[in-house]
Amino acid sequence: MRMGRPKGGIPWNKGLKAENDERIKRSTDAAHAAVKGKPSPRRGIKTGIVPKTAFKKGLIPWNKGKPFLRGEKHPNWKGGINLENERLRHSLQWNIWRNEIYKRDHYTCRLCNKHCQKKEIIAHHIMLFSQYPELRFSVDNGITLCRSCHIKIHKHKPVK
């Protein structure tokens, strides 16, 4: 059971000051007298907090003198295969293809018939983008899907 004032109630000392109320004056005077002339209880205690920008002296960074792991020097380099993919997916031709599919389907998911905003809709290739380069920008090779239906379609397809 909760003791004291009810939750949300007004505290007894709201608006009172030491000049106006004897109870507050006595309690503040007693607290000041108890610590007068004594050093701070926190004096000499370090917090242990080190700023993130601080660097420990004498330590050498792990990557000092090592060759940069960029491009062909990186162990996961695959010959630049993503460059073509990124170039195609950010091209004007891609944007035109995607917008034509949205307009054809009236911004409606073809699986669940949900009308979506542009942020929630995806133009999906029926025949795989990677395996059929001649059909990449064919409007007949695309359907409009909402994000949840797009995820469901890709979960059911076997990954090659």
Secondary structure, DSSP 8 states (H G I E B T S, - for coil): ---SS-TT---TTTT--TTT-HHHHHHHHHHHHHHTT---TTTT-------TT---TT---TTTT-----GGGSTT--SSHHHHHHHHHTSHHHHHHHHHHHHHTTTB-TTT--B--GGGEEEEESS-TTT-GGGTT-GGGEEEEEHHHHHHHHHHS---
